[in-house]
Amino acid sequence: MLRELAEYPNSFVELTEGSERIETDRFTLCLSQRGATVQRQRFTERELGDVIDEVRGLLRDRGRTGSQWEIGSQATPAGLADTLQARGFKRDDEPWALALALTEPSATLRGPGGDGLRAAQVVTAEDYVAACAVQDIAFGTPPEQVAAQRQTRLREFEAINRSRGERSWAEMAQMLHAVWAGERIVCAGTCSRTRLGLALFGGATLPEFRGRGAYRALIAHRWRVAAGDSPDRPALVTQAGAMSRPILAALGFVSVGRVEMLVDDFAEPLTPGGCPG
């Protein structure tokens, strides 16, 4: 179960405002305000054309023109990623990720944190804006675009705060954690509670602060949250790209699966011979 959670975290987390999850016998379609992913594929090769048409129909009904297919190690039919490429799908910029799980931290993670670093949950609007900016900048968003998103981020925070209801911030199913160096947020990442542990998303550090222990401080804080939730069986899971894989391995994460990433942009015609839109 940790493997499936690590390969398909969006299929297990609590839905937030503006998100939707459509579960069928053949796939799970996860939609958020920022994207759509097709997960947990389980059908025959003869059914592939019908599945593609069904997914695209669901997306068109919701005004969407594309999706990402995340194909885990146990997806069927075998060789699905190659078959989709032959039909005109494109490999994502990050074409694959390792599904990782942490159930026993390494000595490195248990050791002392970096000097002057403090990790905590984000609970104010200004810190939310700053933490999201760190994630955006770390993943290559131009600074002027980050600045232009400020009002959008503030509205996002207000929606999260409304959805909190009577729960404290620490009781939220989805949390944003950050690492401060002095008064500045330099690292941030989202995580979601599931019945098997915390699913981690989007952990990132500002380029000028990498190599100083900020990412390790972020993971250590999330481990403490997981241990508080489930003292007997704490666990963290994540999909790791090329940049984070060696860092996470040093902290004790182990591979439990592999996920291939493809993009279906059906607003544009596919290559000759591809599946019709």
C-alpha positions in Angstrom: 0.0 0.0 0.0 2.9 2.4 0.6 4.0 1.8 -3.0 0.6 2.7 -4.4 0.3 5.8 -2.1 3.8 6.9 -3.2 3.1 6.4 -6.9 -0.4 7.9 -6.8 -0.7 10.3 -3.8 -3.4 12.4 -5.4 -5.7 9.3 -5.4 -5.6 9.1 -1.6 -5.5 12.6 -0.2 -8.4 14.6 1.1 -10.0 16.8 -1.5 -9.6 20.5 -1.1 -11.7 23.4 -2.5 -11.7 23.4 -6.3 -10.5 19.8 -6.6 -12.3 16.7 -7.8 -11.5 13.0 -8.0 -13.3 10.7 -10.5 -12.7 7.0 -9.8 -13.6 4.3 -12.3 -12.8 0.6 -12.7 -10.2 1.5 -15.3 -8.5 4.7 -14.0 -8.6 7.5 -11.4 -8.8 11.1 -12.7 -7.6 13.8 -10.2 -8.4 17.4 -10.9 -7.2 20.5 -9.1 -7.3 24.2 -10.0 -3.8 23.8 -11.4 -3.9 20.6 -13.4 -5.4 17.1 -14.1 -3.7 13.7 -13.7 -4.7 10.3 -14.8 -3.6 7.6 -12.3 -4.1 4.0 -11.3 -4.5 2.7 -14.8 -5.9 -0.9 -14.9 -7.4 -1.9 -18.3 -6.5 -4.0 -21.3 -4.7 -2.8 -24.4 -7.9 -3.3 -26.4 -9.6 -0.8 -24.1 -7.0 1.9 -24.4 -8.7 3.9 -27.2 -12.0 3.9 -25.2 -10.2 5.0 -22.0 -8.5 7.9 -23.8 -11.8 9.0 -25.2 -13.5 8.7 -21.8 -10.8 10.7 -20.1 -10.8 13.5 -22.7 -14.6 13.6 -22.6 -14.5 14.1 -18.8 -11.9 16.9 -19.2 -13.7 18.6 -22.0 -16.9 18.7 -19.9 -14.9 20.6 -17.3 -13.3 23.0 -19.8 -9.9 21.3 -19.7 -7.7 20.7 -22.8 -4.9 18.5 -21.4 -3.8 16.1 -18.7 -0.7 14.4 -17.3 -0.7 10.6 -17.1 1.2 9.2 -14.1 2.0 5.6 -14.8 3.1 3.5 -11.9 5.1 0.3 -11.8 2.0 -2.0 -11.6 -0.1 -0.2 -14.3 -1.8 -2.3 -17.0 -1.4 -2.9 -19.8 2.3 -3.5 -19.6 4.4 -0.9 -21.6 1.6 1.6 -21.4 4.0 4.6 -21.5 5.5 3.5 -24.8 2.1 2.8 -26.2 0.8 6.2 -25.3 3.9 7.8 -26.9 3.1 5.9 -30.1 -0.3 7.4 -30.0 1.0 11.0 -29.8 1.4 11.6 -26.1 4.6 13.5 -25.1 7.1 12.7 -22.3 6.9 15.4 -19.6 9.8 17.7 -18.9 10.6 15.4 -15.9 9.9 12.1 -17.7 9.9 9.9 -14.7 10.1 9.9 -10.9 11.0 7.4 -8.2 8.2 6.6 -5.7 10.0 6.8 -2.3 9.0 6.0 1.3 10.6 6.8 4.6 9.7 4.5 7.6 13.0 4.7 9.4 15.0 8.0 9.3 18.8 7.9 8.7 21.3 9.2 11.3 21.6 12.2 9.0 18.0 13.1 9.4 18.1 12.5 13.2 21.1 14.7 13.6 21.2 18.4 14.5 19.6 20.8 12.1 21.4 23.7 10.3 22.4 26.7 12.3 19.8 29.5 12.3 17.1 27.4 10.6 13.5 27.0 11.9 10.9 24.8 10.4 7.1 25.2 11.1 3.7 25.1 9.6 2.6 28.1 7.6 -0.5 29.7 9.3 -0.6 33.4 8.0 -1.4 34.9 4.7 1.9 36.7 4.3 3.9 33.5 5.1 1.7 31.6 2.6 2.5 34.0 -0.1 6.2 33.9 0.7 6.3 30.1 0.9 4.5 29.7 -2.5 6.9 32.2 -4.0 9.8 30.1 -2.8 8.3 27.0 -4.5 7.6 28.9 -7.7 11.0 30.5 -8.0 12.8 27.2 -7.2 10.9 25.5 -10.0 11.7 28.2 -12.5 8.8 30.6 -12.5 10.0 34.1 -13.6 10.1 36.6 -10.7 7.7 39.0 -12.4 5.2 36.2 -12.8 5.6 35.3 -9.1 4.9 38.9 -8.1 1.8 39.0 -10.3 0.4 36.0 -8.5 0.3 37.7 -5.1 -3.4 38.4 -5.1 -4.2 34.9 -6.4 -2.2 33.4 -3.5 -4.0 35.6 -1.0 -7.3 34.3 -2.3 -6.0 30.8 -2.1 -5.1 31.3 1.6 -8.5 32.7 2.4 -10.2 29.7 0.8 -8.0 27.4 2.8 -8.7 29.3 6.0 -12.5 29.1 5.3 -12.3 25.4 4.7 -10.5 25.0 8.1 -13.8 25.4 9.9 -13.3 24.6 13.6 -10.0 22.7 13.1 -6.7 24.1 14.2 -4.1 24.6 11.6 -2.2 21.6 13.0 -5.3 19.4 12.4 -5.6 20.3 8.7 -5.5 17.4 6.2 -3.3 19.4 3.9 -0.5 21.5 5.3 2.2 23.9 4.0 5.4 23.8 5.9 8.3 26.2 5.5 11.9 26.8 6.8 13.0 30.2 7.9 16.6 31.5 7.9 16.2 34.4 10.3 13.1 36.2 9.2 13.1 34.9 5.6 11.4 31.8 4.2 13.9 29.9 2.1 12.4 26.5 1.8 8.8 25.2 1.6 6.7 22.2 0.8 3.1 20.9 0.9 2.0 17.6 2.5 -1.3 15.8 2.9 -2.3 13.4 5.6 -3.5 9.9 4.6 -4.3 6.8 6.6 -0.9 5.4 5.8 1.3 8.5 6.4 2.1 11.9 5.0 2.3 12.4 1.2 4.8 15.1 0.4 4.5 17.5 -2.6 6.6 20.4 -4.0 9.5 20.6 -1.5 11.9 23.3 -2.8 14.6 25.5 -1.6 15.7 28.9 -3.0 18.8 28.4 -5.2 21.0 30.6 -3.1 20.2 28.7 0.1 20.8 25.2 -1.3 23.4 23.0 0.5 22.8 24.7 3.9 20.4 22.1 5.4 17.1 23.8 4.7 15.6 20.9 2.8 16.8 18.4 5.5 15.1 20.7 8.1 11.9 20.6 6.2 11.9 16.8 6.0 12.8 16.4 9.7 9.8 18.6 10.6 7.5 16.6 8.5 8.8 13.4 10.0 8.0 14.8 13.5 4.4 15.5 12.3 4.1 12.0 10.9 5.4 10.5 14.1 2.9 12.6 16.1 0.0 11.4 13.9 1.1 7.7 14.0 3.7 6.9 16.7 3.8 3.2 15.9 4.0 3.4 12.1 5.0 6.9 10.9 5.7 7.2 7.2 6.5 9.8 4.6 6.0 9.1 0.8 6.8 11.2 -2.2 7.6 11.2 -5.9 11.2 12.2 -6.3 12.7 13.9 -9.4 16.3 14.0 -10.4 17.2 16.9 -8.1 15.7 15.5 -4.9 16.5 11.8 -5.3 20.0 11.8 -3.9 19.1 14.1 -1.0 16.1 12.0 0.0 18.2 8.8 -0.2 20.7 10.2 2.2 17.9 10.9 4.6 16.7 7.3 4.6 14.0 7.2 1.9 13.9 4.0 -0.1 12.5 3.3 -3.5 9.2 1.5 -3.6 8.2 2.1 -7.2 8.6 4.2 -10.3 6.3 6.6 -12.1 6.5 7.6 -15.8 5.0 11.0 -16.7 3.4 11.7 -20.0 1.4 14.7 -21.2 -1.8 14.6 -23.4 -2.4 18.0 -24.9 -5.5 17.2 -27.0 -6.3 20.9 -27.8 -3.8 20.4 -30.7 -3.9 17.7 -33.3 -1.8 14.6 -32.6 0.9 13.3 -34.9 -0.2 11.4 -38.0 -1.5 8.0 -37.1 -2.1 9.1 -33.5 -5.3 8.6 -31.6 -8.0 11.0 -32.8 -9.0 13.7 -30.4 
